[in-house]
Amino acid sequence: MAKKNPNPGGNNLLIVESPAKAKTIKKFLGGSFTIKASLGHVRDIPSKGRGKKALGIDIDNGFLPTYEPIKGREKVLDELKDAAEKADTIYLAPDPDREGEAIAWHLKEALHLPADKTCRVTFNAITKRAIQDAIANPSEINMNLVNAQQGRRVLDRLVGYSLSPFLWKKITKGLSGGRVQSVAVRLVVDREREIMAFTPEEFWRIAALVSKTEGDKSPFIARLVKWKGEKFALGNDTACREESVKAIAEALEKEKYAVTAIDERKVKGRPSPPFITSTLQQAASTWLRYSTDRTMRIAQQLYEGVALDGGEMTGLITYMRTDSTRIAPEALTETRNFIEQHYAPEYLPEKAQVYSSKNNAQDAHEAVRPTSVLHTPERVKPFLTADQFKLYDLIWRRFVASQMSPAEYLTTTATIEAGNGVFEAKGRQVKFDGHTILSMEAQKKAKKDSKSKSDDDNDTDEETGSEESDKDQILPRLSEKEPLNLNELTPSQHFTQPPPRYSEASLVRTLEKEGIGRPSTYAPIVKTIQDRGYVRLDRRRFYATELGIAVTDLLVQNFEGIMDLKFTAGMEADLDHVEEGNEDWVKLIEKFYGPFSEKVEYAVKNAASLKGRPAPGGEKCPLCGGDMVVRYSRSGAFLGCANYPECKGLIAMPGENASSGEDGEEGELISCPQCGAPMIRKRSRYGDFLACSGYPACKQTLPLGKDGKPVELPDIKMDCDKCGKPMVVKMGRRGPFLACSGYPDCKNTKHLDREGKIIELPVVEGEVCEKCGAEMIVRMSRRGPFLACSAFPKCRNAKNIPGLEKKKKADGDESDEGGDGEDSESGAKTVKKKTAKKTTKKAAKKTTKKATAKKSTASDEAEENESES
């Protein structure tokens, strides 16, 4: 709803979400504007306490949520409140979607902003024109959008806080269930079962390499499609038996080949529409190998602005959370002018290309596009990081190509007969490249023409029966009844393949197709199911873990409605109706919660627990020989001794913790280098690692590299110089180090360099902490050794080692003495000159900042080293 600008010329406050966005917008508004950032949401439903208090929702009073300031946002709210009291007009400018509208409403409520001087402004791009237009046309907060977001938040809290305790009781503590995440896991689990149940079928193909008898004798491939009038393909018994195929091949070797029909057609390849959120995530996964989370993080940076020529902050793309392919008229005009100026006339179509969005699209924003096509990738490349450039280049190419003329192809199908066999040769010739001049496919093909198609488009020949290898071959000019030479005849054996595992791209594509989630939720969904340990990503493919399968099965058995794809999609549609003002969010929750709470109550009482089931393979305990049972933790599933706690033997769940091979098959379990017991994959806050299944008798662990394989640690055998116990090699945040096996009684550690050699720290005696009087000890940081208080963490005092800087300087001076005097003098002048150039205002500020933070940095690093020990 439009709103009159209360006082456009007064003292104005504009609140956005991020400091980066605030920095960019500040360039476009005058001195009468103060720009502040809320750092995202400022209030949320609390999760402390027990029972209904922890729920944070008054079920008996219209599902009224309780909102409290998010921890750490109190200071931000105080600063915003002070700024709001001094302002004549307050503009609330979070992102233009449900989430942003909810943030604007929470700001208004938390800061107690008066309605008469508060406005809501939205913009699809962070450009000077878009910002000034937004300020000139303020509106009121759209409560339909707020209620749709509030309804989703309450619904997700009710589902999560009901399903999670149920999972704790039936499987293990620390698990979580959710309305959308659980359905996403089900997709991966169902695909896992399809693959496990798949039975491959054998079939054969016969390819003939033929050529003309006269003229252009370039050979081309023809495929056998019929034998004795029947289709030669999967399903035909003749094509599925090696003996019959070889007999056919022998017969065809003796036949004469001739063209019997030629079909030539002109085909147009139309450009793809500009990106929406889901297609951007899919393309970035396919072409750049970016995760959905990484893609959205980089896109946010491009949207909020980067420093271009002269340091001016400029937003490079429009808002990146959208399901609409709509394009602003001024953007279309600019793009068509750009194509006209930079490409031949035939690349510009007579009319602008218009793309329709899907039926359930909210269509609140434009497509993801450059804010200006004049910001070409080449022009902005010097100002972008490598990741930013790659993603921007992808967005720019897709958008400009979407407004170019279609590509034109001449497709030819030649029918060739040889005795009882009928062959087909297909070819395609590019007549006009059109929009493909900018496509990523063309770029990749130019670099690696021989490389197979993308992993995410892996419907292999065996699955579809199509022939990718020769579809783009160029056929020579052929005529009917023309004889051909047979150069080679090749029968080849094939097997049908199971459906491919989901990649991030294909999972997002499926979520979008099924109506599960919305543009702003795809990346969090994909990240959450990995963080929970329900799926693992291996070689860019999702595998369902045993824990994920167990959780899914339990939820499907007891909450079929919640886990149904249609229900989840239907709930998203209902929330859309709330946004449109056609449904009341409270009534929507009431209709859902009554039956749901009854199911939860019944399931808690009657559902069978999955704890303690017998091991599927009848495995025995490696310590006592007793039976093993299936157990779960937040890190996954494992086999534990049934005699626990008397016996603490455990081994890896077969196939659960092994790393996958190149072909996706499970690899062998890794044995502990200390005791030989199987190693189990576990997860800590620093990532996955391998731990010995003989714990606590053996505490050996192995870090995992990015490839999922154990990192080899240096083999160092020595005793602790403080207590005499053996030292063991461990992995810290900054690499391997030696730690006393007597920890925590002895906390002695020794640092290792990149070659695995021990770094001897300088000996400093008699240094006392000037703050608490405790002894100062030598510790190691990224920048080298330093003195830290031994009373850490109670006292965090840290300082440089006396005389160390002088010693370093002296060592450096000595190394220079060997050079020629004249050269040394010249070199000194050069160094001075370079130093003078580098000492700009910015560098001076940076130096001052570093000096101020030096002491606290040393203290922080002391804490890091203490925790690593």
Secondary structure, 3 states (H helix, E strand, C coil): CECCCCCCCCCEEEEECCHHHHHHHHCCCCCCEEEEECCCCCEECCCCCCHHHHHCEECCCCCEECCEECCCCHHHHHHHHHHHHHCCEEEECCCCCHHHHHHHHHHHHHCCCCHHHEEECCCCECCHHHHHHHHHCCECCCHHHHHHHHHHHHHHHHHHHHHHHHHHHHCCCCCCCCCCHHHHHHHHHHHHHHHHHCCCCEEEEEEEEEEECCCCCCCEEEEEEEECCEECCCCCHHHHCHHHHHHHHHHHHCCCEEEEEEEEEEEEECCCCCECHHHHHHHHHHHHCCCHHHHHHHHHHHHHCEECHHHCEECCEECCCCCCCCCCHHHHHHHHHHHHHHCCHHHCCCCCCCCCCCCCCCCCCCCECECCCCCCHHHHHHHCCHHHHHHHHHHHHHHHHCCCCCEEEEEEEEEEEECCEEEEEEEEEEEECHHHHHCHHHHHHHHCCCCCCCHHHCCCHHHHCCCCCCCCCCCCCCCCCCEEEEEEEEEEEEECCCCCCCCHHHHHHHHHHHCCCCCCCHHHHHHHHHHCCCEEEECCEEEECHHHHHHHHHHHHHCHHHHCHHHHHHHHHHHHHHHCCCCCHHHHHHHHHHHHHHHHHHHHHHCCCCCCEECCCCCECCCCCCEEEEEEECCEEEEEECCCCCCCCEEECCCCCCCECCCCCECCCCECCCCCCEEEEEEECCEEEEEECCCCCCCCEEEECCCCCECCCCCCCCECCCCCCEEEEEEECCEEEEEECCCCCCCCEEEECCCCCECCCCCCCCCECCCCCCEEEEEEECCEEEEEECCCCCCCCEECCCCHHHHHHHHHHHHHCCCCHHHHHHHHHHHHHHHHHHCCHHHHHHHHHHHHHHHHHHHHHHHHHHHHC
